[in-house]
Amino acid sequence: MVIPAILFVVVTAIVFTLAQLHPAKDEVKSGGGTSTAAQRGQTLFADRCASCHETGVAPELQGAPISLAAARMQIENGGGGMPADLVSGQDLEDVLAYLENVLGS
């Protein structure tokens, strides 16, 4: 009875450790790093948004006092020269994760 209990504890500890180290883990890294979603969002922003938001065509977002809810609405609905749904679904969530690190609010 003791040996199975010890094996259970050891196997559980190994599985837990491997799960924590898994590269696809989508949580914020310790030390103020960015999440995997935010990293994907940064790539999507560079591909689909930066041509306007980093060239003066559209407002600069770094430090802008815009809420994530307002950013979501603008992305989903467009307006002011911005087309609607440049990103949607998981891409939208990833861009919002990136914007959470960029926006001033």
Beta strands, then each sheet from edge to edge (+ up, - down):
end
